[in-house]
């Protein structure tokens, strides 16, 4: 919400907040989708419904999450 209106802020202000950071909107979007899959299981249908993804994209994200779950990379606490 902006100070003068009830609408969302512009893309300029969003981009300005990320300028010079390693995080980007694209990285945050991908991270959020992968977190959802890792939390609720690698279900392509769930992903498609929650994020409005296409069939092939949802299947690709679910496969990536399945691979992460199998390798145990999310359970590594040494870092």
PyMOL Python script that loads the backbone (N, CA, C, O; Angstrom):
from pymol import cmd

cmd.read_pdbstr("""\
ATOM      1  N   UNK A   1       0.844  -1.168   0.000  1.00  0.00           N
ATOM      2  CA  UNK A   1       0.000   0.000   0.000  1.00  0.00           C
ATOM      3  C   UNK A   1       0.897   1.241   0.000  1.00  0.00           C
ATOM      4  O   UNK A   1       1.912   1.283   0.696  1.00  0.00           O
ATOM      5  N   UNK A   2       0.529   2.205  -0.754  1.00  0.00           N
ATOM      6  CA  UNK A   2       1.287   3.447  -0.798  1.00  0.00           C
ATOM      7  C   UNK A   2       0.747   4.420   0.252  1.00  0.00           C
ATOM      8  O   UNK A   2      -0.296   4.172   0.858  1.00  0.00           O
ATOM      9  N   UNK A   3       1.457   5.515   0.461  1.00  0.00           N
ATOM     10  CA  UNK A   3       1.038   6.495   1.461  1.00  0.00           C
ATOM     11  C   UNK A   3      -0.202   7.269   1.024  1.00  0.00           C
ATOM     12  O   UNK A   3      -0.999   7.685   1.865  1.00  0.00           O
ATOM     13  N   UNK A   4      -0.370   7.462  -0.273  1.00  0.00           N
ATOM     14  CA  UNK A   4      -1.476   8.286  -0.755  1.00  0.00           C
ATOM     15  C   UNK A   4      -2.629   7.507  -1.363  1.00  0.00           C
ATOM     16  O   UNK A   4      -3.708   8.062  -1.569  1.00  0.00           O
ATOM     17  N   UNK A   5      -2.420   6.235  -1.653  1.00  0.00           N
ATOM     18  CA  UNK A   5      -3.439   5.431  -2.325  1.00  0.00           C
ATOM     19  C   UNK A   5      -3.540   4.055  -1.684  1.00  0.00           C
ATOM     20  O   UNK A   5      -2.704   3.676  -0.864  1.00  0.00           O
ATOM     21  N   UNK A   6      -4.554   3.327  -2.058  1.00  0.00           N
ATOM     22  CA  UNK A   6      -4.730   1.973  -1.554  1.00  0.00           C
ATOM     23  C   UNK A   6      -4.157   0.921  -2.495  1.00  0.00           C
ATOM     24  O   UNK A   6      -4.160  -0.266  -2.171  1.00  0.00           O
ATOM     25  N   UNK A   7      -3.665   1.344  -3.655  1.00  0.00           N
ATOM     26  CA  UNK A   7      -3.127   0.411  -4.641  1.00  0.00           C
ATOM     27  C   UNK A   7      -1.706  -0.021  -4.304  1.00  0.00           C
ATOM     28  O   UNK A   7      -1.082   0.518  -3.390  1.00  0.00           O
ATOM     29  N   UNK A   8      -1.209  -0.987  -5.044  1.00  0.00           N
ATOM     30  CA  UNK A   8       0.160  -1.463  -4.818  1.00  0.00           C
ATOM     31  C   UNK A   8       1.200  -0.427  -5.256  1.00  0.00           C
ATOM     32  O   UNK A   8       0.905   0.465  -6.052  1.00  0.00           O
ATOM     33  N   UNK A   9       2.400  -0.556  -4.733  1.00  0.00           N
ATOM     34  CA  UNK A   9       3.474   0.345  -5.137  1.00  0.00           C
ATOM     35  C   UNK A   9       3.903  -0.008  -6.557  1.00  0.00           C
ATOM     36  O   UNK A   9       3.580  -1.083  -7.063  1.00  0.00           O
ATOM     37  N   UNK A  10       4.623   0.892  -7.186  1.00  0.00           N
ATOM     38  CA  UNK A  10       5.047   0.664  -8.567  1.00  0.00           C
ATOM     39  C   UNK A  10       6.245  -0.276  -8.618  1.00  0.00           C
ATOM     40  O   UNK A  10       6.916  -0.514  -7.614  1.00  0.00           O
ATOM     41  N   UNK A  11       6.494  -0.799  -9.800  1.00  0.00           N
ATOM     42  CA  UNK A  11       7.659  -1.658 -10.010  1.00  0.00           C
ATOM     43  C   UNK A  11       8.969  -0.946  -9.712  1.00  0.00           C
ATOM     44  O   UNK A  11       9.942  -1.577  -9.298  1.00  0.00           O
ATOM     45  N   UNK A  12       8.997   0.364  -9.922  1.00  0.00           N
ATOM     46  CA  UNK A  12      10.209   1.140  -9.648  1.00  0.00           C
ATOM     47  C   UNK A  12      10.614   0.992  -8.186  1.00  0.00           C
ATOM     48  O   UNK A  12      11.787   0.760  -7.892  1.00  0.00           O
ATOM     49  N   UNK A  13       9.669   1.123  -7.274  1.00  0.00           N
ATOM     50  CA  UNK A  13       9.987   1.040  -5.839  1.00  0.00           C
ATOM     51  C   UNK A  13      10.376  -0.366  -5.420  1.00  0.00           C
ATOM     52  O   UNK A  13      11.216  -0.547  -4.538  1.00  0.00           O
ATOM     53  N   UNK A  14       9.776  -1.345  -6.040  1.00  0.00           N
ATOM     54  CA  UNK A  14      10.157  -2.732  -5.767  1.00  0.00           C
ATOM     55  C   UNK A  14      11.589  -2.954  -6.234  1.00  0.00           C
ATOM     56  O   UNK A  14      12.416  -3.482  -5.492  1.00  0.00           O
ATOM     57  N   UNK A  15      11.879  -2.548  -7.468  1.00  0.00           N
ATOM     58  CA  UNK A  15      13.231  -2.725  -8.015  1.00  0.00           C
ATOM     59  C   UNK A  15      14.266  -1.954  -7.208  1.00  0.00           C
ATOM     60  O   UNK A  15      15.373  -2.450  -6.994  1.00  0.00           O
ATOM     61  N   UNK A  16      13.928  -0.754  -6.758  1.00  0.00           N
ATOM     62  CA  UNK A  16      14.872   0.064  -5.989  1.00  0.00           C
ATOM     63  C   UNK A  16      15.275  -0.632  -4.694  1.00  0.00           C
ATOM     64  O   UNK A  16      16.421  -0.519  -4.259  1.00  0.00           O
ATOM     65  N   UNK A  17      14.366  -1.332  -4.092  1.00  0.00           N
ATOM     66  CA  UNK A  17      14.673  -2.043  -2.855  1.00  0.00           C
ATOM     67  C   UNK A  17      15.639  -3.195  -3.044  1.00  0.00           C
ATOM     68  O   UNK A  17      16.341  -3.577  -2.108  1.00  0.00           O
ATOM     69  N   UNK A  18      15.684  -3.755  -4.252  1.00  0.00           N
ATOM     70  CA  UNK A  18      16.569  -4.883  -4.534  1.00  0.00           C
ATOM     71  C   UNK A  18      17.863  -4.476  -5.237  1.00  0.00           C
ATOM     72  O   UNK A  18      18.742  -5.314  -5.439  1.00  0.00           O
ATOM     73  N   UNK A  19      17.989  -3.220  -5.606  1.00  0.00           N
ATOM     74  CA  UNK A  19      19.175  -2.764  -6.326  1.00  0.00           C
ATOM     75  C   UNK A  19      20.423  -3.009  -5.481  1.00  0.00           C
ATOM     76  O   UNK A  19      20.479  -2.607  -4.318  1.00  0.00           O
ATOM     77  N   UNK A  20      21.414  -3.663  -6.062  1.00  0.00           N
ATOM     78  CA  UNK A  20      22.665  -3.942  -5.375  1.00  0.00           C
ATOM     79  C   UNK A  20      22.607  -5.179  -4.487  1.00  0.00           C
ATOM     80  O   UNK A  20      23.599  -5.509  -3.837  1.00  0.00           O
ATOM     81  N   UNK A  21      21.483  -5.863  -4.443  1.00  0.00           N
ATOM     82  CA  UNK A  21      21.325  -7.072  -3.638  1.00  0.00           C
ATOM     83  C   UNK A  21      21.449  -8.304  -4.523  1.00  0.00           C
ATOM     84  O   UNK A  21      21.219  -8.242  -5.731  1.00  0.00           O
ATOM     85  N   UNK A  22      21.812  -9.418  -3.911  1.00  0.00           N
ATOM     86  CA  UNK A  22      21.862 -10.668  -4.663  1.00  0.00           C
ATOM     87  C   UNK A  22      20.458 -11.178  -4.963  1.00  0.00           C
ATOM     88  O   UNK A  22      20.249 -11.869  -5.961  1.00  0.00           O
ATOM     89  N   UNK A  23      19.503 -10.845  -4.114  1.00  0.00           N
ATOM     90  CA  UNK A  23      18.126 -11.293  -4.314  1.00  0.00           C
ATOM     91  C   UNK A  23      17.490 -10.498  -5.447  1.00  0.00           C
ATOM     92  O   UNK A  23      17.701  -9.293  -5.585  1.00  0.00           O
ATOM     93  N   UNK A  24      16.724 -11.191  -6.236  1.00  0.00           N
ATOM     94  CA  UNK A  24      15.939 -10.548  -7.286  1.00  0.00           C
ATOM     95  C   UNK A  24      14.503 -11.025  -7.134  1.00  0.00           C
ATOM     96  O   UNK A  24      14.241 -11.998  -6.426  1.00  0.00           O
ATOM     97  N   UNK A  25      13.589 -10.358  -7.784  1.00  0.00           N
ATOM     98  CA  UNK A  25      12.198 -10.800  -7.732  1.00  0.00           C
ATOM     99  C   UNK A  25      12.050 -12.205  -8.299  1.00  0.00           C
ATOM    100  O   UNK A  25      11.268 -13.006  -7.786  1.00  0.00           O
ATOM    101  N   UNK A  26      12.792 -12.501  -9.345  1.00  0.00           N
ATOM    102  CA  UNK A  26      12.740 -13.833  -9.952  1.00  0.00           C
ATOM    103  C   UNK A  26      13.239 -14.895  -8.973  1.00  0.00           C
ATOM    104  O   UNK A  26      12.620 -15.949  -8.831  1.00  0.00           O
ATOM    105  N   UNK A  27      14.351 -14.621  -8.301  1.00  0.00           N
ATOM    106  CA  UNK A  27      14.878 -15.574  -7.325  1.00  0.00           C
ATOM    107  C   UNK A  27      13.913 -15.780  -6.164  1.00  0.00           C
ATOM    108  O   UNK A  27      13.736 -16.905  -5.697  1.00  0.00           O
ATOM    109  N   UNK A  28      13.292 -14.708  -5.697  1.00  0.00           N
ATOM    110  CA  UNK A  28      12.322 -14.824  -4.613  1.00  0.00           C
ATOM    111  C   UNK A  28      11.103 -15.631  -5.039  1.00  0.00           C
ATOM    112  O   UNK A  28      10.579 -16.429  -4.262  1.00  0.00           O
ATOM    113  N   UNK A  29      10.654 -15.425  -6.267  1.00  0.00           N
ATOM    114  CA  UNK A  29       9.508 -16.173  -6.788  1.00  0.00           C
ATOM    115  C   UNK A  29       9.823 -17.662  -6.849  1.00  0.00           C
ATOM    116  O   UNK A  29       9.037 -18.489  -6.387  1.00  0.00           O
ATOM    117  N   UNK A  30      10.975 -17.998  -7.420  1.00  0.00           N
ATOM    118  CA  UNK A  30      11.381 -19.397  -7.538  1.00  0.00           C
ATOM    119  C   UNK A  30      11.561 -20.017  -6.156  1.00  0.00           C
ATOM    120  O   UNK A  30      11.140 -21.150  -5.922  1.00  0.00           O
ATOM    121  N   UNK A  31      12.183 -19.279  -5.243  1.00  0.00           N
ATOM    122  CA  UNK A  31      12.394 -19.783  -3.891  1.00  0.00           C
ATOM    123  C   UNK A  31      11.069 -20.059  -3.199  1.00  0.00           C
ATOM    124  O   UNK A  31      10.921 -21.077  -2.522  1.00  0.00           O
ATOM    125  N   UNK A  32      10.113 -19.166  -3.364  1.00  0.00           N
ATOM    126  CA  UNK A  32       8.796 -19.344  -2.740  1.00  0.00           C
ATOM    127  C   UNK A  32       8.092 -20.570  -3.289  1.00  0.00           C
ATOM    128  O   UNK A  32       7.457 -21.310  -2.537  1.00  0.00           O
ATOM    129  N   UNK A  33       8.198 -20.795  -4.592  1.00  0.00           N
ATOM    130  CA  UNK A  33       7.555 -21.961  -5.194  1.00  0.00           C
ATOM    131  C   UNK A  33       8.214 -23.260  -4.732  1.00  0.00           C
ATOM    132  O   UNK A  33       7.527 -24.236  -4.433  1.00  0.00           O
ATOM    133  N   UNK A  34       9.533 -23.269  -4.674  1.00  0.00           N
ATOM    134  CA  UNK A  34      10.225 -24.469  -4.202  1.00  0.00           C
ATOM    135  C   UNK A  34       9.930 -24.729  -2.726  1.00  0.00           C
ATOM    136  O   UNK A  34       9.766 -25.882  -2.326  1.00  0.00           O
ATOM    137  N   UNK A  35       9.861 -23.687  -1.922  1.00  0.00           N
ATOM    138  CA  UNK A  35       9.524 -23.847  -0.509  1.00  0.00           C
ATOM    139  C   UNK A  35       8.131 -24.455  -0.349  1.00  0.00           C
ATOM    140  O   UNK A  35       7.914 -25.304   0.516  1.00  0.00           O
ATOM    141  N   UNK A  36       7.204 -24.024  -1.174  1.00  0.00           N
ATOM    142  CA  UNK A  36       5.847 -24.577  -1.127  1.00  0.00           C
ATOM    143  C   UNK A  36       5.861 -26.067  -1.439  1.00  0.00           C
ATOM    144  O   UNK A  36       5.184 -26.852  -0.775  1.00  0.00           O
ATOM    145  N   UNK A  37       6.629 -26.453  -2.445  1.00  0.00           N
ATOM    146  CA  UNK A  37       6.712 -27.865  -2.823  1.00  0.00           C
ATOM    147  C   UNK A  37       7.393 -28.673  -1.729  1.00  0.00           C
ATOM    148  O   UNK A  37       6.953 -29.779  -1.414  1.00  0.00           O
ATOM    149  N   UNK A  38       8.449 -28.142  -1.151  1.00  0.00           N
ATOM    150  CA  UNK A  38       9.146 -28.870  -0.098  1.00  0.00           C
ATOM    151  C   UNK A  38       8.286 -28.993   1.154  1.00  0.00           C
ATOM    152  O   UNK A  38       8.425 -29.960   1.904  1.00  0.00           O
ATOM    153  N   UNK A  39       7.405 -28.034   1.390  1.00  0.00           N
ATOM    154  CA  UNK A  39       6.530 -28.067   2.555  1.00  0.00           C
ATOM    155  C   UNK A  39       5.352 -29.012   2.355  1.00  0.00           C
ATOM    156  O   UNK A  39       5.013 -29.775   3.260  1.00  0.00           O
ATOM    157  N   UNK A  40       4.728 -28.971   1.187  1.00  0.00           N
ATOM    158  CA  UNK A  40       3.515 -29.751   0.939  1.00  0.00           C
ATOM    159  C   UNK A  40       3.751 -31.006   0.109  1.00  0.00           C
ATOM    160  O   UNK A  40       2.802 -31.703  -0.249  1.00  0.00           O
ATOM    161  N   UNK A  41       4.995 -31.291  -0.192  1.00  0.00           N
ATOM    162  CA  UNK A  41       5.296 -32.455  -1.009  1.00  0.00           C
ATOM    163  C   UNK A  41       5.342 -32.089  -2.481  1.00  0.00           C
ATOM    164  O   UNK A  41       4.754 -31.092  -2.900  1.00  0.00           O
ATOM    165  N   UNK A  42       6.040 -32.895  -3.262  1.00  0.00           N
ATOM    166  CA  UNK A  42       6.214 -32.607  -4.693  1.00  0.00           C
ATOM    167  C   UNK A  42       4.978 -32.970  -5.516  1.00  0.00           C
ATOM    168  O   UNK A  42       5.006 -33.910  -6.310  1.00  0.00           O
ATOM    169  N   UNK A  43       3.913 -32.228  -5.322  1.00  0.00           N
ATOM    170  CA  UNK A  43       2.653 -32.463  -6.021  1.00  0.00           C
ATOM    171  C   UNK A  43       2.450 -31.391  -7.086  1.00  0.00           C
ATOM    172  O   UNK A  43       2.157 -30.242  -6.756  1.00  0.00           O
ATOM    173  N   UNK A  44       2.600 -31.752  -8.359  1.00  0.00           N
ATOM    174  CA  UNK A  44       2.462 -30.758  -9.431  1.00  0.00           C
ATOM    175  C   UNK A  44       1.080 -30.104  -9.466  1.00  0.00           C
ATOM    176  O   UNK A  44       0.963 -28.926  -9.806  1.00  0.00           O
ATOM    177  N   UNK A  45       0.040 -30.855  -9.119  1.00  0.00           N
ATOM    178  CA  UNK A  45      -1.305 -30.286  -9.133  1.00  0.00           C
ATOM    179  C   UNK A  45      -1.442 -29.187  -8.078  1.00  0.00           C
ATOM    180  O   UNK A  45      -2.048 -28.149  -8.341  1.00  0.00           O
ATOM    181  N   UNK A  46      -0.890 -29.407  -6.901  1.00  0.00           N
ATOM    182  CA  UNK A  46      -0.920 -28.391  -5.841  1.00  0.00           C
ATOM    183  C   UNK A  46      -0.213 -27.120  -6.314  1.00  0.00           C
ATOM    184  O   UNK A  46      -0.727 -26.015  -6.143  1.00  0.00           O
ATOM    185  N   UNK A  47       0.957 -27.285  -6.903  1.00  0.00           N
ATOM    186  CA  UNK A  47       1.702 -26.133  -7.405  1.00  0.00           C
ATOM    187  C   UNK A  47       0.924 -25.378  -8.467  1.00  0.00           C
ATOM    188  O   UNK A  47       0.867 -24.148  -8.450  1.00  0.00           O
ATOM    189  N   UNK A  48       0.334 -26.109  -9.380  1.00  0.00           N
ATOM    190  CA  UNK A  48      -0.412 -25.473 -10.470  1.00  0.00           C
ATOM    191  C   UNK A  48      -1.576 -24.652  -9.927  1.00  0.00           C
ATOM    192  O   UNK A  48      -1.853 -23.560 -10.423  1.00  0.00           O
ATOM    193  N   UNK A  49      -2.256 -25.173  -8.912  1.00  0.00           N
ATOM    194  CA  UNK A  49      -3.405 -24.475  -8.345  1.00  0.00           C
ATOM    195  C   UNK A  49      -2.965 -23.260  -7.535  1.00  0.00           C
ATOM    196  O   UNK A  49      -3.522 -22.175  -7.697  1.00  0.00           O
ATOM    197  N   UNK A  50      -1.971 -23.431  -6.665  1.00  0.00           N
ATOM    198  CA  UNK A  50      -1.548 -22.346  -5.770  1.00  0.00           C
ATOM    199  C   UNK A  50      -0.925 -21.181  -6.539  1.00  0.00           C
ATOM    200  O   UNK A  50      -1.200 -20.020  -6.238  1.00  0.00           O
ATOM    201  N   UNK A  51      -0.089 -21.488  -7.527  1.00  0.00           N
ATOM    202  CA  UNK A  51       0.648 -20.431  -8.226  1.00  0.00           C
ATOM    203  C   UNK A  51       0.146 -20.145  -9.640  1.00  0.00           C
ATOM    204  O   UNK A  51       0.666 -19.254 -10.312  1.00  0.00           O
ATOM    205  N   UNK A  52      -0.843 -20.882 -10.088  1.00  0.00           N
ATOM    206  CA  UNK A  52      -1.356 -20.664 -11.434  1.00  0.00           C
ATOM    207  C   UNK A  52      -0.353 -21.054 -12.510  1.00  0.00           C
ATOM    208  O   UNK A  52      -0.286 -20.422 -13.565  1.00  0.00           O
ATOM    209  N   UNK A  53       0.423 -22.093 -12.242  1.00  0.00           N
ATOM    210  CA  UNK A  53       1.440 -22.538 -13.192  1.00  0.00           C
ATOM    211  C   UNK A  53       0.845 -23.450 -14.246  1.00  0.00           C
ATOM    212  O   UNK A  53      -0.203 -24.065 -14.049  1.00  0.00           O
ATOM    213  N   UNK A  54       1.536 -23.520 -15.364  1.00  0.00           N
ATOM    214  CA  UNK A  54       1.159 -24.460 -16.398  1.00  0.00           C
ATOM    215  C   UNK A  54       1.578 -25.871 -16.005  1.00  0.00           C
ATOM    216  O   UNK A  54       2.377 -26.069 -15.090  1.00  0.00           O
ATOM    217  N   UNK A  55       1.030 -26.826 -16.704  1.00  0.00           N
ATOM    218  CA  UNK A  55       1.283 -28.236 -16.408  1.00  0.00           C
ATOM    219  C   UNK A  55       2.772 -28.593 -16.439  1.00  0.00           C
ATOM    220  O   UNK A  55       3.283 -29.206 -15.502  1.00  0.00           O
ATOM    221  N   UNK A  56       3.461 -28.214 -17.506  1.00  0.00           N
ATOM    222  CA  UNK A  56       4.874 -28.566 -17.647  1.00  0.00           C
ATOM    223  C   UNK A  56       5.735 -27.885 -16.593  1.00  0.00           C
ATOM    224  O   UNK A  56       6.662 -28.497 -16.063  1.00  0.00           O
ATOM    225  N   UNK A  57       5.442 -26.627 -16.283  1.00  0.00           N
ATOM    226  CA  UNK A  57       6.209 -25.902 -15.269  1.00  0.00           C
ATOM    227  C   UNK A  57       6.004 -26.530 -13.898  1.00  0.00           C
ATOM    228  O   UNK A  57       6.966 -26.704 -13.149  1.00  0.00           O
ATOM    229  N   UNK A  58       4.774 -26.870 -13.561  1.00  0.00           N
ATOM    230  CA  UNK A  58       4.484 -27.488 -12.268  1.00  0.00           C
ATOM    231  C   UNK A  58       5.197 -28.837 -12.133  1.00  0.00           C
ATOM    232  O   UNK A  58       5.722 -29.161 -11.068  1.00  0.00           O
ATOM    233  N   UNK A  59       5.213 -29.607 -13.197  1.00  0.00           N
ATOM    234  CA  UNK A  59       5.899 -30.901 -13.176  1.00  0.00           C
ATOM    235  C   UNK A  59       7.401 -30.700 -13.000  1.00  0.00           C
ATOM    236  O   UNK A  59       8.045 -31.451 -12.266  1.00  0.00           O
ATOM    237  N   UNK A  60       7.960 -29.700 -13.663  1.00  0.00           N
ATOM    238  CA  UNK A  60       9.395 -29.413 -13.546  1.00  0.00           C
ATOM    239  C   UNK A  60       9.763 -29.004 -12.118  1.00  0.00           C
ATOM    240  O   UNK A  60      10.768 -29.469 -11.579  1.00  0.00           O
ATOM    241  N   UNK A  61       8.951 -28.132 -11.505  1.00  0.00           N
ATOM    242  CA  UNK A  61       9.211 -27.725 -10.123  1.00  0.00           C
ATOM    243  C   UNK A  61       9.086 -28.906  -9.166  1.00  0.00           C
ATOM    244  O   UNK A  61       9.891 -29.042  -8.245  1.00  0.00           O
ATOM    245  N   UNK A  62       8.100 -29.751  -9.371  1.00  0.00           N
ATOM    246  CA  UNK A  62       7.916 -30.913  -8.506  1.00  0.00           C
ATOM    247  C   UNK A  62       9.100 -31.874  -8.633  1.00  0.00           C
ATOM    248  O   UNK A  62       9.549 -32.445  -7.640  1.00  0.00           O
ATOM    249  N   UNK A  63       9.599 -32.048  -9.846  1.00  0.00           N
ATOM    250  CA  UNK A  63      10.758 -32.921 -10.053  1.00  0.00           C
ATOM    251  C   UNK A  63      11.998 -32.358  -9.361  1.00  0.00           C
ATOM    252  O   UNK A  63      12.772 -33.114  -8.774  1.00  0.00           O
ATOM    253  N   UNK A  64      12.192 -31.052  -9.422  1.00  0.00           N
ATOM    254  CA  UNK A  64      13.324 -30.427  -8.738  1.00  0.00           C
ATOM    255  C   UNK A  64      13.212 -30.610  -7.233  1.00  0.00           C
ATOM    256  O   UNK A  64      14.198 -30.920  -6.565  1.00  0.00           O
ATOM    257  N   UNK A  65      12.017 -30.419  -6.703  1.00  0.00           N
ATOM    258  CA  UNK A  65      11.808 -30.587  -5.266  1.00  0.00           C
ATOM    259  C   UNK A  65      12.023 -32.034  -4.854  1.00  0.00           C
ATOM    260  O   UNK A  65      12.615 -32.302  -3.809  1.00  0.00           O
ATOM    261  N   UNK A  66      11.548 -32.961  -5.662  1.00  0.00           N
ATOM    262  CA  UNK A  66      11.739 -34.384  -5.368  1.00  0.00           C
ATOM    263  C   UNK A  66      13.227 -34.710  -5.290  1.00  0.00           C
ATOM    264  O   UNK A  66      13.665 -35.462  -4.419  1.00  0.00           O
ATOM    265  N   UNK A  67      13.999 -34.135  -6.212  1.00  0.00           N
ATOM    266  CA  UNK A  67      15.444 -34.371  -6.210  1.00  0.00           C
ATOM    267  C   UNK A  67      16.078 -33.785  -4.947  1.00  0.00           C
ATOM    268  O   UNK A  67      16.948 -34.415  -4.346  1.00  0.00           O
ATOM    269  N   UNK A  68      15.655 -32.593  -4.541  1.00  0.00           N
ATOM    270  CA  UNK A  68      16.170 -31.996  -3.314  1.00  0.00           C
ATOM    271  C   UNK A  68      15.827 -32.851  -2.097  1.00  0.00           C
ATOM    272  O   UNK A  68      16.654 -33.022  -1.201  1.00  0.00           O
ATOM    273  N   UNK A  69      14.630 -33.376  -2.065  1.00  0.00           N
ATOM    274  CA  UNK A  69      14.210 -34.220  -0.941  1.00  0.00           C
ATOM    275  C   UNK A  69      15.020 -35.510  -0.886  1.00  0.00           C
ATOM    276  O   UNK A  69      15.367 -35.984   0.196  1.00  0.00           O
ATOM    277  N   UNK A  70      15.318 -36.073  -2.044  1.00  0.00           N
ATOM    278  CA  UNK A  70      16.079 -37.322  -2.094  1.00  0.00           C
ATOM    279  C   UNK A  70      17.531 -37.128  -1.687  1.00  0.00           C
ATOM    280  O   UNK A  70      18.123 -38.018  -1.077  1.00  0.00           O
ATOM    281  N   UNK A  71      18.115 -35.983  -2.014  1.00  0.00           N
ATOM    282  CA  UNK A  71      19.521 -35.756  -1.673  1.00  0.00           C
ATOM    283  C   UNK A  71      19.681 -35.249  -0.252  1.00  0.00           C
ATOM    284  O   UNK A  71      20.789 -35.242   0.285  1.00  0.00           O
ATOM    285  N   UNK A  72      18.573 -34.821   0.367  1.00  0.00           N
ATOM    286  CA  UNK A  72      18.638 -34.340   1.741  1.00  0.00           C
ATOM    287  C   UNK A  72      19.293 -32.992   1.901  1.00  0.00           C
ATOM    288  O   UNK A  72      19.717 -32.647   3.004  1.00  0.00           O
ATOM    289  N   UNK A  73      19.392 -32.211   0.831  1.00  0.00           N
ATOM    290  CA  UNK A  73      20.075 -30.919   0.891  1.00  0.00           C
ATOM    291  C   UNK A  73      19.376 -29.961   1.855  1.00  0.00           C
ATOM    292  O   UNK A  73      20.037 -29.124   2.470  1.00  0.00           O
ATOM    293  N   UNK A  74      18.059 -30.065   1.997  1.00  0.00           N
ATOM    294  CA  UNK A  74      17.323 -29.188   2.895  1.00  0.00           C
ATOM    295  C   UNK A  74      17.544 -29.565   4.362  1.00  0.00           C
ATOM    296  O   UNK A  74      17.266 -28.757   5.248  1.00  0.00           O
ATOM    297  N   UNK A  75      18.037 -30.770   4.635  1.00  0.00           N
ATOM    298  CA  UNK A  75      18.237 -31.217   6.015  1.00  0.00           C
ATOM    299  C   UNK A  75      19.643 -30.959   6.497  1.00  0.00           C
ATOM    300  O   UNK A  75      19.936 -31.245   7.658  1.00  0.00           O
ATOM    301  N   UNK A  76      20.531 -30.436   5.672  1.00  0.00           N
ATOM    302  CA  UNK A  76      21.914 -30.185   6.040  1.00  0.00           C
ATOM    303  C   UNK A  76      21.978 -29.029   7.018  1.00  0.00           C
ATOM    304  O   UNK A  76      21.623 -27.904   6.667  1.00  0.00           O
ATOM    305  N   UNK A  77      22.429 -29.288   8.251  1.00  0.00           N
ATOM    306  CA  UNK A  77      22.513 -28.255   9.285  1.00  0.00           C
ATOM    307  C   UNK A  77      23.939 -27.844   9.578  1.00  0.00           C
ATOM    308  O   UNK A  77      24.191 -27.173  10.579  1.00  0.00           O
ATOM    309  N   UNK A  78      24.884 -28.231   8.725  1.00  0.00           N
ATOM    310  CA  UNK A  78      26.282 -27.908   8.975  1.00  0.00           C
ATOM    311  C   UNK A  78      26.634 -26.473   8.635  1.00  0.00           C
ATOM    312  O   UNK A  78      27.684 -25.985   9.054  1.00  0.00           O
ATOM    313  N   UNK A  79      25.760 -25.765   7.866  1.00  0.00           N
ATOM    314  CA  UNK A  79      26.067 -24.420   7.396  1.00  0.00           C
ATOM    315  C   UNK A  79      25.793 -23.420   8.368  1.00  0.00           C
ATOM    316  O   UNK A  79      26.004 -22.234   8.112  1.00  0.00           O
TER     317      UNK A  79
END
""", "prot")
cmd.dss("prot")
cmd.show_as("cartoon", "prot")
cmd.util.cbc("prot")
cmd.orient("prot")
